[in-house]
Amino acid sequence: MRVQTLLGALFLLAGIFQMITAVLIYQGERHYILRFANRKVGIVIYVIFSILLFYLAYRTFNAQPDATPVKP
């Protein structure tokens, strides 16, 4: 497995978990972010962070490999 594929999968998984956290905050679960911000701000923070992670996963999966081969 290439490192690029592994990073893409990790970014995708992290984005999914951040989106799940945003949904749980929306449903009223207690979370440490609520000590610093209200519920709506916490949801926005986690949604933006999950979109960023989804974008990184997209860029990682669609990145072109280097043209020069790596010497063993």
Secondary structure, DSSP 8 states (H G I E B T S, - for coil): --HHHHHHHHHHHHHHHHHHHHHHHHTT---GGGGTS-HHHHHHHHHHHHHHHHHHHHHHHT----SS----
